[in-house]
Amino acid sequence: MGDTVYLSLRDPAAPRASRGRRGRVSSTVVTLGIVSLLTDISSEAVAAVLPLYLTSAMGLTFVAYGFIDGLFQGAGALVRVAGGWASDRGDRPKWVAFAGYVLSALTRGGLVLAQGFTSVTALVTIDRIGKGIRTAPRDALITASSDPRSVARAFGVHRALDTVGAALGPLLAFVTLSVIPEGYTTVFVMSFGCAVVGVAVLGLLVPDRRPRRELAGPGAQPEPMRWRQFADPRLRRLLVAMGVLSLLTVGDGFLYLSLQDRDGFAAQWFPLLFVGTNIVYIALAIPLGRIADRFGGARTLVLGHVALAGAYVCAAVPAGGTALTVTCLALLGAFYAATDGVLSAVAGRLVEPAVRGSAIGAAQGVVALARMLASTSFGALWYALGRADAMLVVTVLLSLAVPACVLLTRGLDGHSEAL
């Protein structure tokens, strides 16, 4: 079959049946990708205008923005573990994910009415809690619906669809601000509408899979969830490595604000920075998923941070220009394509299916919490050292951390017995 990706129009009754043709991507994965596409139109339209809305329209300082961006990155980090645990415990990943999507959708409507730092901070926190609840169950559902030999590729397909939405959201914001200057409220209203449609698609079209029951087979009792299944030393090594690397991962908003601060382009063009990053992500998500399946997900995950370091260098260079900005966005998109879905694929492979959601939630929670600390700290670092020097400090530290984490994650790419 080579590298051809097949989209299945129906899902097998049990995971074993999906292992026939390598590269087949189930309809559950595709439908979840459509849900994520709609949700990301909603969330990324807001994310694309939030840095300017907070620092320009609301007049917040970079330190205050760093605090809110830190919440955006990491609020609900511990909830990710709880969402994964609830998914494993109840064997109902769809409905745990549904609750998280509903919670996030409600905050989009709240932004229309929000006034001031406190209300925006509260809504961002609730939104991120909703994301924390839904992500691990959704990814556990993707893993359960995919061929174990090409699970990273399945995540690549899902993330490609997800990122189409992540590109359309900022584009929607750009068009809105071009037609309606200072039209932030209009962006928030359209964001709410897209979120509601995404929730409806999830509730009506995604099957209610029972991963543990399906694995046990007809008439057999599903394997109970035991916490000792979660305590795999390989998972701990992955969590440590990702915690270290994520502490040096600056929020995208800061990277884009750095480019604007240097190049001085008009505010209405700001959302297109998100679009540029996401176009590269869309193009590379499936190819890098294939690479992760063939040559090692943990290796791909860690080395993807080399692209991130390159993006920081592009943002720190004093002299700007279109070519350098495009290169920065391309490197950032490559970083996300190499790490986002691959993290869930690697974490899910390292443990038994009964605790897969908890493992994925733990990995995502560590990353989110570390990135929250990174964004909060970088706001203070920018204030103390200035844009270029702050970027260079993070670049140097990240360049030292990558080789150490390559050594730490060595041996994690062997197939788990759980598969």
Contacts in CASP RR format, 6 or more apart in sequence:
PFRMAT RR
TARGET T0000
AUTHOR 0000-0000-0000
METHOD contacts of the structure
MODEL  1
MGDTVYLSLRDPAAPRASRGRRGRVSSTVVTLGIVSLLTDISSEAVAAVL
PLYLTSAMGLTFVAYGFIDGLFQGAGALVRVAGGWASDRGDRPKWVAFAG
YVLSALTRGGLVLAQGFTSVTALVTIDRIGKGIRTAPRDALITASSDPRS
VARAFGVHRALDTVGAALGPLLAFVTLSVIPEGYTTVFVMSFGCAVVGVA
VLGLLVPDRRPRRELAGPGAQPEPMRWRQFADPRLRRLLVAMGVLSLLTV
GDGFLYLSLQDRDGFAAQWFPLLFVGTNIVYIALAIPLGRIADRFGGART
LVLGHVALAGAYVCAAVPAGGTALTVTCLALLGAFYAATDGVLSAVAGRL
VEPAVRGSAIGAAQGVVALARMLASTSFGALWYALGRADAMLVVTVLLSL
AVPACVLLTRGLDGHSEAL
1 21 0 8 1.000
1 22 0 8 1.000
1 23 0 8 1.000
3 290 0 8 1.000
4 23 0 8 1.000
5 23 0 8 1.000
5 25 0 8 1.000
5 153 0 8 1.000
5 157 0 8 1.000
5 286 0 8 1.000
6 21 0 8 1.000
6 23 0 8 1.000
6 24 0 8 1.000
6 25 0 8 1.000
7 24 0 8 1.000
7 25 0 8 1.000
7 27 0 8 1.000
7 30 0 8 1.000
7 157 0 8 1.000
8 18 0 8 1.000
8 24 0 8 1.000
8 25 0 8 1.000
8 26 0 8 1.000
8 27 0 8 1.000
9 27 0 8 1.000
10 27 0 8 1.000
11 18 0 8 1.000
11 26 0 8 1.000
11 27 0 8 1.000
11 28 0 8 1.000
11 145 0 8 1.000
11 207 0 8 1.000
11 209 0 8 1.000
12 18 0 8 1.000
12 26 0 8 1.000
13 214 0 8 1.000
14 214 0 8 1.000
14 215 0 8 1.000
14 217 0 8 1.000
15 144 0 8 1.000
15 145 0 8 1.000
15 211 0 8 1.000
15 214 0 8 1.000
15 215 0 8 1.000
18 24 0 8 1.000
18 26 0 8 1.000
18 145 0 8 1.000
18 146 0 8 1.000
18 147 0 8 1.000
19 147 0 8 1.000
19 148 0 8 1.000
19 149 0 8 1.000
20 147 0 8 1.000
21 147 0 8 1.000
22 147 0 8 1.000
22 149 0 8 1.000
22 150 0 8 1.000
23 147 0 8 1.000
23 149 0 8 1.000
23 150 0 8 1.000
23 153 0 8 1.000
23 154 0 8 1.000
24 147 0 8 1.000
24 150 0 8 1.000
25 146 0 8 1.000
25 153 0 8 1.000
25 154 0 8 1.000
25 157 0 8 1.000
26 145 0 8 1.000
26 146 0 8 1.000
26 154 0 8 1.000
28 141 0 8 1.000
28 142 0 8 1.000
28 145 0 8 1.000
28 206 0 8 1.000
28 207 0 8 1.000
28 209 0 8 1.000
29 142 0 8 1.000
29 145 0 8 1.000
29 146 0 8 1.000
29 154 0 8 1.000
29 157 0 8 1.000
29 158 0 8 1.000
30 157 0 8 1.000
30 161 0 8 1.000
31 201 0 8 1.000
31 205 0 8 1.000
31 206 0 8 1.000
32 138 0 8 1.000
32 141 0 8 1.000
32 142 0 8 1.000
32 158 0 8 1.000
32 202 0 8 1.000
32 206 0 8 1.000
33 157 0 8 1.000
33 158 0 8 1.000
33 161 0 8 1.000
33 162 0 8 1.000
34 161 0 8 1.000
34 198 0 8 1.000
34 201 0 8 1.000
35 101 0 8 1.000
35 198 0 8 1.000
35 201 0 8 1.000
35 202 0 8 1.000
35 206 0 8 1.000
36 138 0 8 1.000
36 158 0 8 1.000
36 161 0 8 1.000
36 162 0 8 1.000
36 165 0 8 1.000
37 161 0 8 1.000
37 162 0 8 1.000
37 164 0 8 1.000
37 165 0 8 1.000
37 168 0 8 1.000
38 165 0 8 1.000
38 194 0 8 1.000
38 195 0 8 1.000
38 197 0 8 1.000
38 198 0 8 1.000
38 201 0 8 1.000
39 101 0 8 1.000
39 104 0 8 1.000
39 194 0 8 1.000
39 195 0 8 1.000
39 198 0 8 1.000
40 162 0 8 1.000
40 163 0 8 1.000
40 164 0 8 1.000
40 165 0 8 1.000
40 166 0 8 1.000
40 168 0 8 1.000
40 169 0 8 1.000
41 165 0 8 1.000
41 166 0 8 1.000
41 168 0 8 1.000
41 169 0 8 1.000
41 172 0 8 1.000
41 191 0 8 1.000
41 194 0 8 1.000
42 105 0 8 1.000
42 108 0 8 1.000
42 169 0 8 1.000
42 191 0 8 1.000
42 192 0 8 1.000
42 193 0 8 1.000
42 194 0 8 1.000
42 195 0 8 1.000
43 104 0 8 1.000
43 127 0 8 1.000
43 131 0 8 1.000
43 191 0 8 1.000
43 195 0 8 1.000
44 165 0 8 1.000
44 166 0 8 1.000
44 167 0 8 1.000
44 168 0 8 1.000
44 169 0 8 1.000
44 170 0 8 1.000
44 274 0 8 1.000
44 278 0 8 1.000
45 169 0 8 1.000
45 170 0 8 1.000
45 172 0 8 1.000
45 173 0 8 1.000
45 187 0 8 1.000
45 190 0 8 1.000
45 191 0 8 1.000
45 194 0 8 1.000
46 108 0 8 1.000
46 111 0 8 1.000
46 173 0 8 1.000
46 187 0 8 1.000
46 188 0 8 1.000
46 191 0 8 1.000
47 72 0 8 1.000
47 170 0 8 1.000
47 252 0 8 1.000
47 274 0 8 1.000
48 169 0 8 1.000
48 170 0 8 1.000
48 173 0 8 1.000
48 174 0 8 1.000
48 270 0 8 1.000
48 271 0 8 1.000
48 274 0 8 1.000
49 173 0 8 1.000
49 177 0 8 1.000
49 184 0 8 1.000
49 187 0 8 1.000
49 270 0 8 1.000
49 271 0 8 1.000
50 68 0 8 1.000
50 72 0 8 1.000
51 65 0 8 1.000
51 69 0 8 1.000
51 253 0 8 1.000
51 256 0 8 1.000
51 257 0 8 1.000
51 270 0 8 1.000
52 267 0 8 1.000
52 270 0 8 1.000
53 184 0 8 1.000
54 60 0 8 1.000
54 64 0 8 1.000
54 65 0 8 1.000
54 68 0 8 1.000
54 120 0 8 1.000
55 61 0 8 1.000
55 62 0 8 1.000
55 65 0 8 1.000
55 257 0 8 1.000
56 267 0 8 1.000
57 182 0 8 1.000
57 184 0 8 1.000
58 116 0 8 1.000
58 117 0 8 1.000
58 120 0 8 1.000
60 68 0 8 1.000
60 117 0 8 1.000
61 383 0 8 1.000
62 257 0 8 1.000
62 379 0 8 1.000
62 382 0 8 1.000
62 383 0 8 1.000
63 379 0 8 1.000
63 380 0 8 1.000
63 383 0 8 1.000
64 117 0 8 1.000
65 379 0 8 1.000
66 254 0 8 1.000
66 375 0 8 1.000
66 376 0 8 1.000
66 378 0 8 1.000
66 379 0 8 1.000
67 121 0 8 1.000
67 376 0 8 1.000
68 117 0 8 1.000
68 120 0 8 1.000
68 121 0 8 1.000
68 124 0 8 1.000
69 251 0 8 1.000
69 253 0 8 1.000
69 254 0 8 1.000
69 375 0 8 1.000
69 376 0 8 1.000
70 251 0 8 1.000
70 371 0 8 1.000
70 372 0 8 1.000
70 373 0 8 1.000
70 374 0 8 1.000
70 375 0 8 1.000
70 376 0 8 1.000
71 121 0 8 1.000
71 124 0 8 1.000
71 125 0 8 1.000
71 128 0 8 1.000
71 372 0 8 1.000
72 124 0 8 1.000
72 128 0 8 1.000
72 375 0 8 1.000
73 128 0 8 1.000
73 251 0 8 1.000
73 368 0 8 1.000
73 371 0 8 1.000
73 372 0 8 1.000
73 374 0 8 1.000
73 375 0 8 1.000
74 128 0 8 1.000
74 365 0 8 1.000
74 368 0 8 1.000
74 369 0 8 1.000
74 371 0 8 1.000
74 372 0 8 1.000
75 124 0 8 1.000
75 125 0 8 1.000
75 128 0 8 1.000
75 129 0 8 1.000
75 372 0 8 1.000
76 125 0 8 1.000
76 128 0 8 1.000
76 129 0 8 1.000
76 130 0 8 1.000
76 131 0 8 1.000
76 132 0 8 1.000
76 365 0 8 1.000
76 368 0 8 1.000
77 132 0 8 1.000
77 365 0 8 1.000
77 366 0 8 1.000
77 368 0 8 1.000
77 369 0 8 1.000
77 372 0 8 1.000
78 365 0 8 1.000
78 369 0 8 1.000
79 129 0 8 1.000
79 130 0 8 1.000
79 132 0 8 1.000
79 133 0 8 1.000
80 132 0 8 1.000
80 133 0 8 1.000
80 135 0 8 1.000
80 136 0 8 1.000
80 361 0 8 1.000
80 362 0 8 1.000
80 364 0 8 1.000
80 365 0 8 1.000
80 368 0 8 1.000
81 136 0 8 1.000
81 358 0 8 1.000
81 361 0 8 1.000
81 362 0 8 1.000
81 365 0 8 1.000
82 133 0 8 1.000
83 96 0 8 1.000
83 132 0 8 1.000
83 133 0 8 1.000
83 134 0 8 1.000
83 136 0 8 1.000
83 137 0 8 1.000
83 357 0 8 1.000
83 361 0 8 1.000
84 96 0 8 1.000
84 136 0 8 1.000
84 137 0 8 1.000
84 140 0 8 1.000
84 357 0 8 1.000
84 358 0 8 1.000
84 360 0 8 1.000
84 361 0 8 1.000
85 357 0 8 1.000
85 358 0 8 1.000
86 96 0 8 1.000
86 133 0 8 1.000
86 137 0 8 1.000
87 93 0 8 1.000
87 96 0 8 1.000
87 97 0 8 1.000
87 136 0 8 1.000
87 137 0 8 1.000
87 140 0 8 1.000
87 357 0 8 1.000
87 358 0 8 1.000
88 140 0 8 1.000
88 212 0 8 1.000
88 225 0 8 1.000
88 354 0 8 1.000
88 355 0 8 1.000
88 356 0 8 1.000
88 357 0 8 1.000
88 358 0 8 1.000
89 225 0 8 1.000
91 210 0 8 1.000
91 211 0 8 1.000
91 212 0 8 1.000
91 213 0 8 1.000
91 222 0 8 1.000
92 208 0 8 1.000
92 210 0 8 1.000
93 137 0 8 1.000
93 138 0 8 1.000
93 140 0 8 1.000
93 141 0 8 1.000
93 144 0 8 1.000
93 209 0 8 1.000
93 211 0 8 1.000
93 357 0 8 1.000
94 137 0 8 1.000
94 141 0 8 1.000
94 202 0 8 1.000
94 203 0 8 1.000
94 206 0 8 1.000
94 207 0 8 1.000
94 208 0 8 1.000
94 209 0 8 1.000
95 208 0 8 1.000
96 133 0 8 1.000
96 134 0 8 1.000
96 137 0 8 1.000
97 133 0 8 1.000
97 134 0 8 1.000
97 135 0 8 1.000
97 137 0 8 1.000
97 138 0 8 1.000
97 141 0 8 1.000
97 202 0 8 1.000
98 134 0 8 1.000
98 199 0 8 1.000
98 202 0 8 1.000
98 203 0 8 1.000
99 130 0 8 1.000
99 133 0 8 1.000
99 134 0 8 1.000
100 129 0 8 1.000
100 130 0 8 1.000
100 131 0 8 1.000
100 132 0 8 1.000
100 133 0 8 1.000
100 134 0 8 1.000
101 130 0 8 1.000
101 134 0 8 1.000
101 195 0 8 1.000
101 198 0 8 1.000
101 199 0 8 1.000
101 202 0 8 1.000
102 199 0 8 1.000
103 126 0 8 1.000
103 127 0 8 1.000
103 129 0 8 1.000
103 130 0 8 1.000
103 133 0 8 1.000
104 126 0 8 1.000
104 127 0 8 1.000
104 130 0 8 1.000
104 131 0 8 1.000
104 134 0 8 1.000
104 195 0 8 1.000
105 192 0 8 1.000
105 195 0 8 1.000
105 196 0 8 1.000
105 198 0 8 1.000
105 199 0 8 1.000
106 126 0 8 1.000
107 123 0 8 1.000
107 124 0 8 1.000
107 126 0 8 1.000
107 127 0 8 1.000
108 127 0 8 1.000
108 188 0 8 1.000
108 191 0 8 1.000
108 192 0 8 1.000
108 193 0 8 1.000
108 195 0 8 1.000
109 188 0 8 1.000
109 189 0 8 1.000
109 191 0 8 1.000
109 192 0 8 1.000
110 123 0 8 1.000
110 188 0 8 1.000
110 192 0 8 1.000
111 120 0 8 1.000
111 123 0 8 1.000
111 188 0 8 1.000
111 191 0 8 1.000
111 192 0 8 1.000
112 185 0 8 1.000
112 188 0 8 1.000
112 189 0 8 1.000
112 192 0 8 1.000
113 119 0 8 1.000
114 120 0 8 1.000
114 123 0 8 1.000
128 368 0 8 1.000
132 364 0 8 1.000
132 365 0 8 1.000
132 368 0 8 1.000
135 360 0 8 1.000
135 361 0 8 1.000
135 364 0 8 1.000
136 357 0 8 1.000
136 358 0 8 1.000
136 360 0 8 1.000
136 361 0 8 1.000
136 364 0 8 1.000
137 357 0 8 1.000
139 155 0 8 1.000
139 341 0 8 1.000
139 344 0 8 1.000
139 357 0 8 1.000
139 360 0 8 1.000
139 361 0 8 1.000
139 364 0 8 1.000
140 211 0 8 1.000
140 348 0 8 1.000
140 356 0 8 1.000
140 357 0 8 1.000
140 360 0 8 1.000
141 206 0 8 1.000
141 209 0 8 1.000
141 211 0 8 1.000
142 151 0 8 1.000
142 154 0 8 1.000
142 155 0 8 1.000
142 158 0 8 1.000
142 344 0 8 1.000
143 151 0 8 1.000
143 154 0 8 1.000
143 344 0 8 1.000
143 345 0 8 1.000
143 348 0 8 1.000
143 356 0 8 1.000
143 360 0 8 1.000
144 209 0 8 1.000
144 211 0 8 1.000
144 214 0 8 1.000
144 215 0 8 1.000
144 353 0 8 1.000
144 356 0 8 1.000
145 154 0 8 1.000
145 209 0 8 1.000
146 154 0 8 1.000
146 155 0 8 1.000
147 154 0 8 1.000
148 349 0 8 1.000
148 415 0 8 1.000
148 419 0 8 1.000
149 293 0 8 1.000
150 290 0 8 1.000
150 293 0 8 1.000
151 293 0 8 1.000
151 345 0 8 1.000
151 348 0 8 1.000
151 349 0 8 1.000
152 289 0 8 1.000
152 290 0 8 1.000
152 292 0 8 1.000
152 293 0 8 1.000
152 297 0 8 1.000
152 341 0 8 1.000
152 342 0 8 1.000
152 345 0 8 1.000
153 286 0 8 1.000
153 289 0 8 1.000
153 290 0 8 1.000
153 293 0 8 1.000
155 289 0 8 1.000
155 341 0 8 1.000
155 342 0 8 1.000
155 344 0 8 1.000
155 345 0 8 1.000
156 285 0 8 1.000
156 286 0 8 1.000
156 288 0 8 1.000
156 289 0 8 1.000
156 341 0 8 1.000
157 285 0 8 1.000
157 286 0 8 1.000
158 341 0 8 1.000
159 281 0 8 1.000
159 285 0 8 1.000
159 337 0 8 1.000
159 340 0 8 1.000
159 341 0 8 1.000
160 281 0 8 1.000
160 282 0 8 1.000
160 285 0 8 1.000
160 286 0 8 1.000
163 278 0 8 1.000
163 281 0 8 1.000
163 282 0 8 1.000
163 285 0 8 1.000
163 336 0 8 1.000
164 278 0 8 1.000
164 282 0 8 1.000
165 278 0 8 1.000
166 274 0 8 1.000
166 278 0 8 1.000
166 281 0 8 1.000
167 274 0 8 1.000
167 275 0 8 1.000
167 276 0 8 1.000
167 278 0 8 1.000
167 279 0 8 1.000
167 281 0 8 1.000
167 282 0 8 1.000
169 271 0 8 1.000
169 274 0 8 1.000
170 271 0 8 1.000
170 272 0 8 1.000
170 273 0 8 1.000
170 274 0 8 1.000
170 275 0 8 1.000
170 278 0 8 1.000
171 271 0 8 1.000
171 272 0 8 1.000
171 275 0 8 1.000
172 187 0 8 1.000
172 190 0 8 1.000
173 187 0 8 1.000
173 271 0 8 1.000
174 268 0 8 1.000
174 269 0 8 1.000
174 271 0 8 1.000
174 272 0 8 1.000
174 275 0 8 1.000
176 183 0 8 1.000
176 186 0 8 1.000
176 187 0 8 1.000
176 190 0 8 1.000
177 183 0 8 1.000
177 184 0 8 1.000
177 187 0 8 1.000
177 267 0 8 1.000
177 268 0 8 1.000
177 271 0 8 1.000
178 268 0 8 1.000
180 186 0 8 1.000
181 268 0 8 1.000
210 222 0 8 1.000
211 353 0 8 1.000
211 356 0 8 1.000
212 222 0 8 1.000
212 223 0 8 1.000
212 225 0 8 1.000
212 353 0 8 1.000
212 354 0 8 1.000
213 222 0 8 1.000
215 222 0 8 1.000
215 223 0 8 1.000
215 353 0 8 1.000
216 222 0 8 1.000
216 223 0 8 1.000
223 352 0 8 1.000
223 353 0 8 1.000
223 354 0 8 1.000
224 354 0 8 1.000
225 354 0 8 1.000
225 355 0 8 1.000
225 358 0 8 1.000
226 354 0 8 1.000
226 355 0 8 1.000
227 355 0 8 1.000
229 351 0 8 1.000
229 352 0 8 1.000
229 354 0 8 1.000
229 355 0 8 1.000
230 351 0 8 1.000
230 355 0 8 1.000
230 358 0 8 1.000
230 359 0 8 1.000
230 362 0 8 1.000
232 350 0 8 1.000
232 351 0 8 1.000
232 359 0 8 1.000
234 350 0 8 1.000
234 411 0 8 1.000
234 412 0 8 1.000
235 347 0 8 1.000
235 350 0 8 1.000
235 351 0 8 1.000
235 359 0 8 1.000
235 362 0 8 1.000
235 363 0 8 1.000
237 408 0 8 1.000
237 409 0 8 1.000
237 412 0 8 1.000
238 298 0 8 1.000
238 346 0 8 1.000
238 347 0 8 1.000
238 350 0 8 1.000
238 363 0 8 1.000
238 409 0 8 1.000
238 412 0 8 1.000
239 362 0 8 1.000
239 363 0 8 1.000
239 366 0 8 1.000
240 408 0 8 1.000
241 302 0 8 1.000
241 405 0 8 1.000
241 408 0 8 1.000
241 409 0 8 1.000
242 301 0 8 1.000
242 343 0 8 1.000
242 363 0 8 1.000
242 366 0 8 1.000
242 367 0 8 1.000
242 370 0 8 1.000
243 366 0 8 1.000
243 367 0 8 1.000
243 370 0 8 1.000
244 370 0 8 1.000
244 401 0 8 1.000
244 404 0 8 1.000
244 405 0 8 1.000
245 302 0 8 1.000
245 305 0 8 1.000
245 370 0 8 1.000
245 398 0 8 1.000
245 401 0 8 1.000
245 402 0 8 1.000
245 405 0 8 1.000
246 366 0 8 1.000
246 367 0 8 1.000
246 368 0 8 1.000
246 370 0 8 1.000
246 371 0 8 1.000
246 374 0 8 1.000
247 370 0 8 1.000
247 371 0 8 1.000
247 373 0 8 1.000
247 374 0 8 1.000
248 305 0 8 1.000
248 374 0 8 1.000
248 394 0 8 1.000
248 397 0 8 1.000
248 398 0 8 1.000
248 401 0 8 1.000
249 305 0 8 1.000
249 308 0 8 1.000
249 370 0 8 1.000
249 371 0 8 1.000
249 374 0 8 1.000
249 398 0 8 1.000
250 312 0 8 1.000
250 374 0 8 1.000
250 375 0 8 1.000
250 378 0 8 1.000
250 391 0 8 1.000
250 394 0 8 1.000
251 371 0 8 1.000
251 374 0 8 1.000
251 375 0 8 1.000
251 378 0 8 1.000
252 274 0 8 1.000
252 277 0 8 1.000
252 332 0 8 1.000
254 375 0 8 1.000
254 378 0 8 1.000
254 379 0 8 1.000
254 382 0 8 1.000
255 311 0 8 1.000
255 312 0 8 1.000
255 315 0 8 1.000
255 328 0 8 1.000
255 332 0 8 1.000
256 270 0 8 1.000
256 273 0 8 1.000
256 274 0 8 1.000
258 315 0 8 1.000
258 316 0 8 1.000
258 387 0 8 1.000
258 391 0 8 1.000
259 273 0 8 1.000
259 315 0 8 1.000
259 325 0 8 1.000
259 328 0 8 1.000
260 270 0 8 1.000
260 273 0 8 1.000
261 387 0 8 1.000
262 315 0 8 1.000
262 318 0 8 1.000
262 320 0 8 1.000
262 387 0 8 1.000
263 320 0 8 1.000
263 321 0 8 1.000
263 325 0 8 1.000
273 325 0 8 1.000
273 329 0 8 1.000
276 326 0 8 1.000
276 329 0 8 1.000
276 330 0 8 1.000
276 333 0 8 1.000
277 329 0 8 1.000
277 332 0 8 1.000
277 333 0 8 1.000
277 336 0 8 1.000
278 333 0 8 1.000
280 329 0 8 1.000
280 330 0 8 1.000
280 332 0 8 1.000
280 333 0 8 1.000
280 334 0 8 1.000
280 337 0 8 1.000
281 333 0 8 1.000
281 334 0 8 1.000
281 336 0 8 1.000
281 337 0 8 1.000
281 340 0 8 1.000
283 337 0 8 1.000
284 333 0 8 1.000
284 334 0 8 1.000
284 337 0 8 1.000
284 338 0 8 1.000
285 337 0 8 1.000
285 340 0 8 1.000
285 341 0 8 1.000
287 337 0 8 1.000
288 300 0 8 1.000
288 334 0 8 1.000
288 337 0 8 1.000
288 338 0 8 1.000
288 342 0 8 1.000
289 300 0 8 1.000
289 341 0 8 1.000
289 342 0 8 1.000
289 345 0 8 1.000
291 300 0 8 1.000
292 300 0 8 1.000
292 301 0 8 1.000
292 338 0 8 1.000
292 342 0 8 1.000
292 345 0 8 1.000
292 346 0 8 1.000
296 413 0 8 1.000
297 342 0 8 1.000
297 345 0 8 1.000
297 346 0 8 1.000
297 412 0 8 1.000
297 413 0 8 1.000
298 346 0 8 1.000
298 409 0 8 1.000
298 411 0 8 1.000
298 412 0 8 1.000
298 413 0 8 1.000
299 406 0 8 1.000
299 409 0 8 1.000
299 413 0 8 1.000
300 338 0 8 1.000
300 339 0 8 1.000
300 342 0 8 1.000
301 338 0 8 1.000
301 339 0 8 1.000
301 342 0 8 1.000
301 343 0 8 1.000
301 346 0 8 1.000
301 409 0 8 1.000
302 402 0 8 1.000
302 405 0 8 1.000
302 406 0 8 1.000
302 409 0 8 1.000
303 338 0 8 1.000
303 402 0 8 1.000
303 406 0 8 1.000
304 334 0 8 1.000
304 335 0 8 1.000
304 338 0 8 1.000
304 339 0 8 1.000
305 335 0 8 1.000
305 339 0 8 1.000
305 398 0 8 1.000
305 401 0 8 1.000
305 402 0 8 1.000
305 405 0 8 1.000
306 402 0 8 1.000
307 331 0 8 1.000
307 332 0 8 1.000
307 333 0 8 1.000
307 334 0 8 1.000
307 335 0 8 1.000
307 338 0 8 1.000
308 331 0 8 1.000
308 332 0 8 1.000
308 335 0 8 1.000
308 398 0 8 1.000
309 395 0 8 1.000
309 398 0 8 1.000
309 399 0 8 1.000
309 402 0 8 1.000
310 328 0 8 1.000
310 331 0 8 1.000
310 395 0 8 1.000
311 328 0 8 1.000
311 329 0 8 1.000
311 331 0 8 1.000
311 332 0 8 1.000
311 335 0 8 1.000
312 391 0 8 1.000
312 392 0 8 1.000
312 394 0 8 1.000
312 395 0 8 1.000
312 398 0 8 1.000
313 391 0 8 1.000
313 395 0 8 1.000
314 324 0 8 1.000
314 325 0 8 1.000
314 327 0 8 1.000
314 328 0 8 1.000
314 331 0 8 1.000
315 328 0 8 1.000
315 391 0 8 1.000
316 387 0 8 1.000
316 388 0 8 1.000
316 391 0 8 1.000
316 392 0 8 1.000
316 395 0 8 1.000
317 324 0 8 1.000
317 388 0 8 1.000
318 388 0 8 1.000
343 363 0 8 1.000
343 364 0 8 1.000
343 367 0 8 1.000
344 360 0 8 1.000
344 363 0 8 1.000
344 364 0 8 1.000
346 363 0 8 1.000
346 412 0 8 1.000
346 413 0 8 1.000
347 359 0 8 1.000
347 360 0 8 1.000
347 361 0 8 1.000
347 362 0 8 1.000
347 363 0 8 1.000
347 364 0 8 1.000
348 356 0 8 1.000
348 357 0 8 1.000
348 359 0 8 1.000
348 360 0 8 1.000
348 416 0 8 1.000
349 415 0 8 1.000
349 416 0 8 1.000
349 418 0 8 1.000
349 419 0 8 1.000
350 359 0 8 1.000
350 412 0 8 1.000
350 416 0 8 1.000
351 358 0 8 1.000
351 359 0 8 1.000
351 416 0 8 1.000
351 418 0 8 1.000
352 416 0 8 1.000
352 418 0 8 1.000
353 418 0 8 1.000
356 418 0 8 1.000
378 390 0 8 1.000
378 394 0 8 1.000
379 390 0 8 1.000
381 390 0 8 1.000
381 393 0 8 1.000
381 394 0 8 1.000
382 390 0 8 1.000
384 390 0 8 1.000
385 393 0 8 1.000
END
